[in-house]
């Protein structure tokens, strides 16, 4: 089973490469179809809204039915959805497809949940998560550059072509997932066979068990961590839903050059994730990850403030470096905080809940960004992002001090 971890890393890489190809292009594509800033924000909110509900449900279903099987199913559905996204000329259809993708696009969740099935050493798991984030980060780095070049060179049919390529990528990923070894699901978590006579009853049984598993989790242990995730996710949600239009409006960048700017952030984020083991070596006594969490918020808050005040694209790009470092490390830190407090039986459920916290913020963030851009101007869309990080910084400082008193 020595090939399983590299295979999971490649699945995560190809997933984000495909997403990076098309997602940064959607706002401009919708604008060309006649949509305004609020429509663009609605696209992000619909996706995040369905991610909110599907995160813990898909995670819990993967605990019950098997992570490999659920991963294959979601990849096949996403393949069909992205093909439709590339071919349609209707904003209404795009909204529906984004809802479907929000419901089923849980590749990163499932690949992370699969890691402990094949690697039992907790220290090695941390390094694997870092390397997986780094490798998949390279995908999100290359995707916008390739997609930007294609759309700029072929403005009429470029988006449709990219939709087809993304669909094929997800189909390939489904084939690769089939190569993963089967992992036995604990008997106590298998759905009752008497209720599995048809597809509907099986789905209903699994859904009921998913809610039972959700009720077993002691959520009070995790609310502070989820709050940190919400603060950071709202900030990044506002930023990522706005950066393409922000760069185009404020600095006059083309899709190709926007891809390069995004790639700078992707490279730095991937490198930071790859070096997470080295970064953690400086925090030997920070067992609760509270000091690391505070430093992440400090770094991201200051860098985003600088980005809001940037007067040219060079200054903007330079300040992306600390923002990318803080965002990449922060996602891994909060993941480790959740896993450190969890038990193996609820791992998929908790990772799904973590994703749902991010999605809850993501429901609000694009709408806020769209409204600010529509009524105040694109130049102001990043300020809500800064304010969210500032709140997270204050709370993380208090949480760090309180935690240190008990150590």
Secondary structure as GFF3:
##gff-version 3
##sequence-region A 1 407
A	DSSP	alpha_helix	4	32	.	.	.	ID=ss1
A	DSSP	alpha_helix	37	65	.	.	.	ID=ss2
A	DSSP	alpha_helix	67	87	.	.	.	ID=ss3
A	DSSP	alpha_helix	91	104	.	.	.	ID=ss4
A	DSSP	alpha_helix	107	118	.	.	.	ID=ss5
A	DSSP	alpha_helix	122	153	.	.	.	ID=ss6
A	DSSP	alpha_helix	158	177	.	.	.	ID=ss7
A	DSSP	three_ten_helix	187	189	.	.	.	ID=ss8
A	DSSP	three_ten_helix	193	195	.	.	.	ID=ss9
A	DSSP	alpha_helix	199	216	.	.	.	ID=ss10
A	DSSP	three_ten_helix	219	221	.	.	.	ID=ss11
A	DSSP	alpha_helix	223	251	.	.	.	ID=ss12
A	DSSP	alpha_helix	255	274	.	.	.	ID=ss13
A	DSSP	alpha_helix	276	280	.	.	.	ID=ss14
A	DSSP	three_ten_helix	281	283	.	.	.	ID=ss15
A	DSSP	alpha_helix	290	308	.	.	.	ID=ss16
A	DSSP	alpha_helix	313	340	.	.	.	ID=ss17
A	DSSP	three_ten_helix	344	346	.	.	.	ID=ss18
A	DSSP	alpha_helix	347	375	.	.	.	ID=ss19
A	DSSP	three_ten_helix	378	380	.	.	.	ID=ss20
A	DSSP	alpha_helix	383	406	.	.	.	ID=ss21
###
